[in-house]
Amino acid sequence: MKTPAVLHDGRWAEHAGRPQLQIALATFGILALELALIRWTSGQMRLFAYFSNLVLIGAFLGMGLGVALGRRFPGLMHGTLPVLAAISAVLAFSGPLGLMHMGFPDPSIHIWGAEATSSGLLDAAGRLAVFLGLFLGVVAVFVFAGAAVGHLFTRLGTLQAYSFDLAGSLAGVLLVSAVTASGAGPHAWLALGVLPFIWLSRRPLPVLAGVATVLLGWASVEGAVFSPYNRIDVEKTPLGQRLSVNRDFHQYMHNLSDAQLQNPLLTPEDHQDLRYLRMAYDLPFTINAERARALVVGAGTGNDVQAALRAGYRDVVSLDIDPQIVELGRRHHPEQPYSDPRASVEVNDARAFFEHHQGPPFDAVVYGLLDSHAMFSALSSLRLDNYVYTEEGLRSAWRHVGPRGHLSLSFSVFGGPWIANRMYWTLAEATGQPPIVFCHEVNHGCAFVVARDPLVLDISQVSFKRMLPSAPREQVLTTSDDWPFLYLRPSVVPWGYLIVLAFVLTVAAFGTRLAFGRGAFGQDFDPVLFLMGAAFLLIETRGVTSLSLLFGSTWLVNAVVFAGILAVVLVANILVARRGTLRLEPWFMALLAAVALLWVVAPAQLAGLPLLGRAVVGGLLTGLPVGIAGVVVSNLLARSSNPSAALGSNLLGSVVGGCLEYLSMAAGLSALAGLAAMVYLTAWLLFRRRMAAEGRHASPASR
């Protein structure tokens, strides 16, 4: 079948500046669109807040196919913004379309009710079809965007083109991070990705589609506030101001003051509700007579902070990772807890605070209903709070409890007895104490309490019902830094995940066949670079999780890590470009050794080092395999007769690596490094086989 002539038209590249600038602009735009869609989908459809790594996988899949197709069909680039506008219309109107609170047809992971547990087969199939349809839309955007890079790669030397590719991506990370820090909304994120493609295309339809995309992003804001982690919506209700993050309920700003409890304008039912809420919030702070210092973990807008102040604590440290939620509490909480001189605020990841804090111990370490509605990283299937609730994470908090102090952890057990049992036994393992559990049922919550000396606790006046675990320790899988999947239900087959991942791999296989041709994915498909891409995403994921354990799971740490990885790969590529292609066997051996180190050395082994020591050793452990892999990939690209197809093969490998990352749910995170080593070893063996075949077919003169 004859393809339209417009698909073969690459004249746009002749009028958009120097090829180096065009490649940098294209990859900058791709990176910005990738991060914008990850964040925007999370805020418009709550389901994507828990599966943002699937958006990343879709972006890699589209880029891989697009880069491979760009050499033959450069005109595909013009479709980027029209397809993006179509997806943007769906996302902007996700509420009226009934997609905003759509459930995921898989009960294997607890998503605060977003998982579907009792729907019919037809309804589940419909939700799955919508989910997969949006995934295909994301893939299509990056197929068209990737075609620009594939075409531009043919206009420069391979390694020079790759350097500007990496430089554009690095600039994208830095500028997107700056915009993130400013608190800008989706229209700003989208504009960063749209403008480069308007410049490259300059056709009326893409220009109009780009403008429409930005306007749709602006229209979706609807008064929301944006933090580096969440879309935050605030509305007034009879119970107080209600905060939702990423379209899920998060917390209220309650007025539980004495004056409000005696307010004559309230109904008897309101008075009863407020008194009950006050008892629940006061519980962790009133069961111990030692009341000098308190730490509130997950302080949010300040309800728990105010409870500590009411109880008479002289020094209350408030800890929360989200600066915008704290700021909303500072401005709007009716009791103004953050204005009290006894209260101080720390904006940080809880795990990082526990590992680095050097102050005196606390009489009460109190976790509010700390839960996450966002992902730890776009690379990972972890949630932002997973490392807070591991055995090691709780043990690090326990170290800051004074000799007559206690730790109280409030947690929603909405998921059922399995999650209550997991929390009970994880805390028991971390502290060596069986928790006392009071179920106040505010937001389905229970308070798990442990004390250094249980005799200091006065629980005689606590009227909430007690809870004991429904399963013994040996029957409960607790969480650890290697297996931090708190919300993964036991003994449930994740068939929804399996269907989604099977669909992703099927689309990848079918698309690769179209892009590269038949028979072992076509003659231009590069299996060695494909495997290098798969393994690289695995070690990148493992490196991000390791460094976040050492320095915190904050957006800034993640941005620095991503920028550092790109910078290391860029430096490796520049070195190869200057020195020429190298003999790769020693580099493969060094790569396997570096990955083995990443596998053997657990982040917990470095936690006791000083900050500089953690930075040096942790940076080397993560950066060494990244840099060596960068040298190998640059050499392989330089040897390729079709660099666009070679780069496309590498990006498609990242899709498989993203799917393999889900195996950590069964095998643990440390297994990712071992799996990466196996994939790298396979790539090395294929490379040796290729070199041997080339040697056999070389002419005597060339030998």
Secondary structure, 3 states (H helix, E strand, C coil): CCCCHHHHCCHHHHCCCCHHHHHHHHHHHHHHHHHHHHHHHHHHCHHHHCCHHHHHHHHHHHHHHHHHHHCCCHHHHHHHHHHHHHHHHHHHCCCCCCCCCCCECCCCECCCCCECCCCCHHHHHHHHHHHHHHHHHHHHHHHHHHHHHHHHHHHCCHHHHHHHHHHHHHHHHHHHHHHHHHCCCHHHHHHHHHHHHHHHHCCHHHHHHHHHHHHHHHHCCCCCEECCCCEEEEEEECCEEEEEECCEEEEEECCCCHHHHCCCCCCHHHHHHHHHHHHHHHHHHHCECCCCEEEEECCCCCHHHHHHHHCCCCEEEEEECCHHHHHHHHHHCCCCHHHCCCEEEEECCHHHHHHHCCCCCEEEEEECCCCCCCECCCCCCCECCHHHHCHHHHHHHHCCEEEEEEEEEEEECCCCHHHHHHHHHHHHHHHCCCCEEEECCHHHEEEEEEECCHHHECCCCCCCEEECCCCCHHHCCCCCCCCCCCCECCCCCCHHHHHHHHHHHHHHHHHHHHHHCCCCCCCCCCHHHHHHHHHHHHHHHHHHHHHHHHHCCCHHHHHHHHHHHHHHHHHHHHHHHHHCCCCCHHHHHHHHHHHHHHHHCCHHHCCCCCHHHHHHHHHHHHHHHHHHHHHHHHHHHHHCCCHHHHHHHHHHHHHHHHHHHHHHHHHCCHHHHHHHHHHHHHHHHHHHHHHHHHHHHCCCCCC
